[in-house]
Amino acid sequence: MHLLRTIERFLKETGMPPTRFGREAVRDPRLVLDMRNGREPGDRMKRRVEHFMNIYQEGSAR
């Protein structure tokens, strides 16, 4: 659940729609909706999501 809270904070801070986030992070537009409904992503997907958020924030800081 910690990852979902991190994603929700990211979405709020960036104003990014959940479907766009899922599509850009892991090519799955339903990711956030599914996680809100109890889906638990695997370790590899967690790393991809965290990497996407880090890269996105680095790019917007420039």
Backbone as XML, in Angstrom:
<?xml version="1.0"?>
<chain id="A" units="angstrom">
  <residue number="1" name="MET">
    <atom name="N" x="0.813" y="-1.208" z="0.000"/>
    <atom name="CA" x="0.000" y="0.000" z="0.000"/>
    <atom name="C" x="0.849" y="1.263" z="0.000"/>
  </residue>
  <residue number="2" name="HIS">
    <atom name="N" x="2.079" y="1.139" z="0.489"/>
    <atom name="CA" x="2.951" y="2.308" z="0.531"/>
    <atom name="C" x="3.159" y="2.888" z="-0.871"/>
  </residue>
  <residue number="3" name="LEU">
    <atom name="N" x="3.325" y="2.031" z="-1.843"/>
    <atom name="CA" x="3.538" y="2.492" z="-3.216"/>
    <atom name="C" x="2.322" y="3.269" z="-3.713"/>
  </residue>
  <residue number="4" name="LEU">
    <atom name="N" x="1.133" y="2.798" z="-3.408"/>
    <atom name="CA" x="-0.081" y="3.493" z="-3.849"/>
    <atom name="C" x="-0.140" y="4.897" z="-3.248"/>
  </residue>
  <residue number="5" name="ARG">
    <atom name="N" x="0.202" y="5.034" z="-1.983"/>
    <atom name="CA" x="0.205" y="6.370" z="-1.362"/>
    <atom name="C" x="1.209" y="7.286" z="-2.059"/>
  </residue>
  <residue number="6" name="THR">
    <atom name="N" x="2.361" y="6.737" z="-2.411"/>
    <atom name="CA" x="3.388" y="7.514" z="-3.105"/>
    <atom name="C" x="2.880" y="7.950" z="-4.480"/>
  </residue>
  <residue number="7" name="ILE">
    <atom name="N" x="2.226" y="7.035" z="-5.183"/>
    <atom name="CA" x="1.670" y="7.359" z="-6.498"/>
    <atom name="C" x="0.594" y="8.426" z="-6.370"/>
  </residue>
  <residue number="8" name="GLU">
    <atom name="N" x="-0.297" y="8.278" z="-5.397"/>
    <atom name="CA" x="-1.377" y="9.261" z="-5.210"/>
    <atom name="C" x="-0.798" y="10.651" z="-4.939"/>
  </residue>
  <residue number="9" name="ARG">
    <atom name="N" x="0.255" y="10.730" z="-4.128"/>
    <atom name="CA" x="0.898" y="12.010" z="-3.849"/>
    <atom name="C" x="1.507" y="12.577" z="-5.126"/>
  </residue>
  <residue number="10" name="PHE">
    <atom name="N" x="2.167" y="11.721" z="-5.912"/>
    <atom name="CA" x="2.766" y="12.137" z="-7.180"/>
    <atom name="C" x="1.694" y="12.694" z="-8.120"/>
  </residue>
  <residue number="11" name="LEU">
    <atom name="N" x="0.573" y="11.994" z="-8.220"/>
    <atom name="CA" x="-0.509" y="12.446" z="-9.099"/>
    <atom name="C" x="-1.037" y="13.804" z="-8.658"/>
  </residue>
  <residue number="12" name="LYS">
    <atom name="N" x="-1.187" y="13.984" z="-7.366"/>
    <atom name="CA" x="-1.695" y="15.258" z="-6.843"/>
    <atom name="C" x="-0.715" y="16.392" z="-7.115"/>
  </residue>
  <residue number="13" name="GLU">
    <atom name="N" x="0.572" y="16.125" z="-6.891"/>
    <atom name="CA" x="1.599" y="17.158" z="-7.078"/>
    <atom name="C" x="1.784" y="17.545" z="-8.539"/>
  </residue>
  <residue number="14" name="THR">
    <atom name="N" x="1.674" y="16.574" z="-9.434"/>
    <atom name="CA" x="1.924" y="16.844" z="-10.852"/>
    <atom name="C" x="0.660" y="17.161" z="-11.634"/>
  </residue>
  <residue number="15" name="GLY">
    <atom name="N" x="-0.496" y="16.785" z="-11.106"/>
    <atom name="CA" x="-1.749" y="16.975" z="-11.842"/>
    <atom name="C" x="-1.927" y="15.972" z="-12.967"/>
  </residue>
  <residue number="16" name="MET">
    <atom name="N" x="-1.122" y="14.926" z="-12.962"/>
    <atom name="CA" x="-1.178" y="13.916" z="-14.011"/>
    <atom name="C" x="-2.377" y="12.990" z="-13.785"/>
  </residue>
  <residue number="17" name="PRO">
    <atom name="N" x="-3.153" y="12.706" z="-14.831"/>
    <atom name="CA" x="-4.253" y="11.756" z="-14.693"/>
    <atom name="C" x="-3.730" y="10.340" z="-14.427"/>
  </residue>
  <residue number="18" name="PRO">
    <atom name="N" x="-4.456" y="9.554" z="-13.649"/>
    <atom name="CA" x="-4.010" y="8.196" z="-13.316"/>
    <atom name="C" x="-3.772" y="7.308" z="-14.538"/>
  </residue>
  <residue number="19" name="THR">
    <atom name="N" x="-4.606" y="7.447" z="-15.563"/>
    <atom name="CA" x="-4.424" y="6.596" z="-16.744"/>
    <atom name="C" x="-3.142" y="6.952" z="-17.488"/>
  </residue>
  <residue number="20" name="ARG">
    <atom name="N" x="-2.831" y="8.234" z="-17.578"/>
    <atom name="CA" x="-1.592" y="8.638" z="-18.230"/>
    <atom name="C" x="-0.385" y="8.138" z="-17.436"/>
  </residue>
  <residue number="21" name="PHE">
    <atom name="N" x="-0.470" y="8.236" z="-16.109"/>
    <atom name="CA" x="0.619" y="7.748" z="-15.267"/>
    <atom name="C" x="0.896" y="6.274" z="-15.539"/>
  </residue>
  <residue number="22" name="GLY">
    <atom name="N" x="-0.128" y="5.460" z="-15.491"/>
    <atom name="CA" x="0.049" y="4.027" z="-15.715"/>
    <atom name="C" x="0.591" y="3.717" z="-17.094"/>
  </residue>
  <residue number="23" name="ARG">
    <atom name="N" x="0.091" y="4.435" z="-18.092"/>
    <atom name="CA" x="0.522" y="4.203" z="-19.473"/>
    <atom name="C" x="1.992" y="4.566" z="-19.643"/>
  </residue>
  <residue number="24" name="GLU">
    <atom name="N" x="2.406" y="5.701" z="-19.106"/>
    <atom name="CA" x="3.794" y="6.138" z="-19.275"/>
    <atom name="C" x="4.768" y="5.362" z="-18.392"/>
  </residue>
  <residue number="25" name="ALA">
    <atom name="N" x="4.321" y="4.978" z="-17.202"/>
    <atom name="CA" x="5.223" y="4.297" z="-16.273"/>
    <atom name="C" x="5.427" y="2.833" z="-16.642"/>
  </residue>
  <residue number="26" name="VAL">
    <atom name="N" x="4.332" y="2.124" z="-16.956"/>
    <atom name="CA" x="4.446" y="0.673" z="-17.167"/>
    <atom name="C" x="3.580" y="0.160" z="-18.319"/>
  </residue>
  <residue number="27" name="ARG">
    <atom name="N" x="3.120" y="1.074" z="-19.166"/>
    <atom name="CA" x="2.283" y="0.707" z="-20.319"/>
    <atom name="C" x="0.991" y="0.005" z="-19.913"/>
  </residue>
  <residue number="28" name="ASP">
    <atom name="N" x="0.413" y="0.439" z="-18.797"/>
    <atom name="CA" x="-0.830" y="-0.138" z="-18.298"/>
    <atom name="C" x="-1.716" y="0.991" z="-17.772"/>
  </residue>
  <residue number="29" name="PRO">
    <atom name="N" x="-2.638" y="1.495" z="-18.595"/>
    <atom name="CA" x="-3.471" y="2.625" z="-18.168"/>
    <atom name="C" x="-4.385" y="2.293" z="-16.983"/>
  </residue>
  <residue number="30" name="ARG">
    <atom name="N" x="-4.592" y="1.025" z="-16.678"/>
    <atom name="CA" x="-5.455" y="0.645" z="-15.562"/>
    <atom name="C" x="-4.691" y="0.440" z="-14.250"/>
  </residue>
  <residue number="31" name="LEU">
    <atom name="N" x="-3.397" y="0.654" z="-14.261"/>
    <atom name="CA" x="-2.565" y="0.363" z="-13.086"/>
    <atom name="C" x="-3.103" y="1.006" z="-11.812"/>
  </residue>
  <residue number="32" name="VAL">
    <atom name="N" x="-3.305" y="2.309" z="-11.814"/>
    <atom name="CA" x="-3.705" y="3.007" z="-10.589"/>
    <atom name="C" x="-5.098" y="2.559" z="-10.153"/>
  </residue>
  <residue number="33" name="LEU">
    <atom name="N" x="-6.028" y="2.454" z="-11.077"/>
    <atom name="CA" x="-7.376" y="1.994" z="-10.729"/>
    <atom name="C" x="-7.325" y="0.594" z="-10.124"/>
  </residue>
  <residue number="34" name="ASP">
    <atom name="N" x="-6.561" y="-0.282" z="-10.746"/>
    <atom name="CA" x="-6.441" y="-1.642" z="-10.230"/>
    <atom name="C" x="-5.797" y="-1.662" z="-8.839"/>
  </residue>
  <residue number="35" name="MET">
    <atom name="N" x="-4.796" y="-0.815" z="-8.625"/>
    <atom name="CA" x="-4.162" y="-0.764" z="-7.306"/>
    <atom name="C" x="-5.130" y="-0.221" z="-6.268"/>
  </residue>
  <residue number="36" name="ARG">
    <atom name="N" x="-5.945" y="0.742" z="-6.653"/>
    <atom name="CA" x="-6.956" y="1.263" z="-5.724"/>
    <atom name="C" x="-7.957" y="0.171" z="-5.342"/>
  </residue>
  <residue number="37" name="ASN">
    <atom name="N" x="-8.109" y="-0.803" z="-6.218"/>
    <atom name="CA" x="-9.028" y="-1.915" z="-5.967"/>
    <atom name="C" x="-8.323" y="-3.135" z="-5.381"/>
  </residue>
  <residue number="38" name="GLY">
    <atom name="N" x="-7.073" y="-2.994" z="-4.958"/>
    <atom name="CA" x="-6.398" y="-4.062" z="-4.257"/>
    <atom name="C" x="-5.277" y="-4.772" z="-4.989"/>
  </residue>
  <residue number="39" name="ARG">
    <atom name="N" x="-5.002" y="-4.388" z="-6.223"/>
    <atom name="CA" x="-3.915" y="-5.039" z="-6.961"/>
    <atom name="C" x="-2.577" y="-4.727" z="-6.313"/>
  </residue>
  <residue number="40" name="GLU">
    <atom name="N" x="-1.755" y="-5.740" z="-6.162"/>
    <atom name="CA" x="-0.414" y="-5.586" z="-5.624"/>
    <atom name="C" x="0.594" y="-5.872" z="-6.737"/>
  </residue>
  <residue number="41" name="PRO">
    <atom name="N" x="1.301" y="-4.855" z="-7.216"/>
    <atom name="CA" x="2.284" y="-5.093" z="-8.276"/>
    <atom name="C" x="3.501" y="-5.843" z="-7.745"/>
  </residue>
  <residue number="42" name="GLY">
    <atom name="N" x="4.178" y="-6.539" z="-8.634"/>
    <atom name="CA" x="5.392" y="-7.270" z="-8.281"/>
    <atom name="C" x="6.568" y="-6.329" z="-8.101"/>
  </residue>
  <residue number="43" name="ASP">
    <atom name="N" x="7.666" y="-6.898" z="-7.660"/>
    <atom name="CA" x="8.861" y="-6.095" z="-7.392"/>
    <atom name="C" x="9.372" y="-5.367" z="-8.626"/>
  </residue>
  <residue number="44" name="ARG">
    <atom name="N" x="9.370" y="-6.050" z="-9.762"/>
    <atom name="CA" x="9.866" y="-5.425" z="-10.996"/>
    <atom name="C" x="9.008" y="-4.219" z="-11.381"/>
  </residue>
  <residue number="45" name="MET">
    <atom name="N" x="7.692" y="-4.364" z="-11.277"/>
    <atom name="CA" x="6.809" y="-3.258" z="-11.626"/>
    <atom name="C" x="6.969" y="-2.112" z="-10.626"/>
  </residue>
  <residue number="46" name="LYS">
    <atom name="N" x="7.160" y="-2.430" z="-9.371"/>
    <atom name="CA" x="7.381" y="-1.386" z="-8.362"/>
    <atom name="C" x="8.621" y="-0.570" z="-8.712"/>
  </residue>
  <residue number="47" name="ARG">
    <atom name="N" x="9.690" y="-1.271" z="-9.100"/>
    <atom name="CA" x="10.915" y="-0.562" z="-9.480"/>
    <atom name="C" x="10.690" y="0.320" z="-10.700"/>
  </residue>
  <residue number="48" name="ARG">
    <atom name="N" x="9.934" y="-0.160" z="-11.680"/>
    <atom name="CA" x="9.660" y="0.635" z="-12.889"/>
    <atom name="C" x="8.860" y="1.888" z="-12.541"/>
  </residue>
  <residue number="49" name="VAL">
    <atom name="N" x="7.862" y="1.740" z="-11.665"/>
    <atom name="CA" x="7.030" y="2.874" z="-11.255"/>
    <atom name="C" x="7.879" y="3.900" z="-10.504"/>
  </residue>
  <residue number="50" name="GLU">
    <atom name="N" x="8.678" y="3.438" z="-9.555"/>
    <atom name="CA" x="9.529" y="4.351" z="-8.792"/>
    <atom name="C" x="10.538" y="5.052" z="-9.690"/>
  </residue>
  <residue number="51" name="HIS">
    <atom name="N" x="11.101" y="4.318" z="-10.641"/>
    <atom name="CA" x="12.046" y="4.913" z="-11.592"/>
    <atom name="C" x="11.355" y="6.002" z="-12.409"/>
  </residue>
  <residue number="52" name="PHE">
    <atom name="N" x="10.160" y="5.724" z="-12.895"/>
    <atom name="CA" x="9.420" y="6.718" z="-13.683"/>
    <atom name="C" x="9.202" y="7.991" z="-12.869"/>
  </residue>
  <residue number="53" name="MET">
    <atom name="N" x="8.755" y="7.842" z="-11.618"/>
    <atom name="CA" x="8.489" y="9.027" z="-10.797"/>
    <atom name="C" x="9.771" y="9.818" z="-10.547"/>
  </residue>
  <residue number="54" name="ASN">
    <atom name="N" x="10.877" y="9.126" z="-10.299"/>
    <atom name="CA" x="12.156" y="9.815" z="-10.061"/>
    <atom name="C" x="12.620" y="10.572" z="-11.289"/>
  </residue>
  <residue number="55" name="ILE">
    <atom name="N" x="12.558" y="9.917" z="-12.443"/>
    <atom name="CA" x="12.988" y="10.565" z="-13.690"/>
    <atom name="C" x="12.084" y="11.751" z="-14.019"/>
  </residue>
  <residue number="56" name="TYR">
    <atom name="N" x="10.787" y="11.586" z="-13.849"/>
    <atom name="CA" x="9.832" y="12.666" z="-14.151"/>
    <atom name="C" x="10.105" y="13.876" z="-13.270"/>
  </residue>
  <residue number="57" name="GLN">
    <atom name="N" x="10.343" y="13.643" z="-11.980"/>
    <atom name="CA" x="10.592" y="14.747" z="-11.062"/>
    <atom name="C" x="11.933" y="15.416" z="-11.347"/>
  </residue>
  <residue number="58" name="GLU">
    <atom name="N" x="12.919" y="14.644" z="-11.741"/>
    <atom name="CA" x="14.223" y="15.228" z="-12.103"/>
    <atom name="C" x="14.072" y="16.112" z="-13.328"/>
  </residue>
  <residue number="59" name="GLY">
    <atom name="N" x="13.283" y="15.662" z="-14.289"/>
    <atom name="CA" x="13.082" y="16.433" z="-15.512"/>
    <atom name="C" x="12.330" y="17.724" z="-15.274"/>
  </residue>
  <residue number="60" name="SER">
    <atom name="N" x="11.384" y="17.715" z="-14.358"/>
    <atom name="CA" x="10.612" y="18.935" z="-14.096"/>
    <atom name="C" x="11.361" y="19.892" z="-13.181"/>
  </residue>
  <residue number="61" name="ALA">
    <atom name="N" x="12.394" y="19.407" z="-12.508"/>
    <atom name="CA" x="13.190" y="20.280" z="-11.632"/>
    <atom name="C" x="14.174" y="21.127" z="-12.426"/>
  </residue>
  <residue number="62" name="ARG">
    <atom name="N" x="14.424" y="20.753" z="-13.643"/>
    <atom name="CA" x="15.414" y="21.474" z="-14.461"/>
    <atom name="C" x="14.829" y="22.723" z="-15.044"/>
  </residue>
</chain>
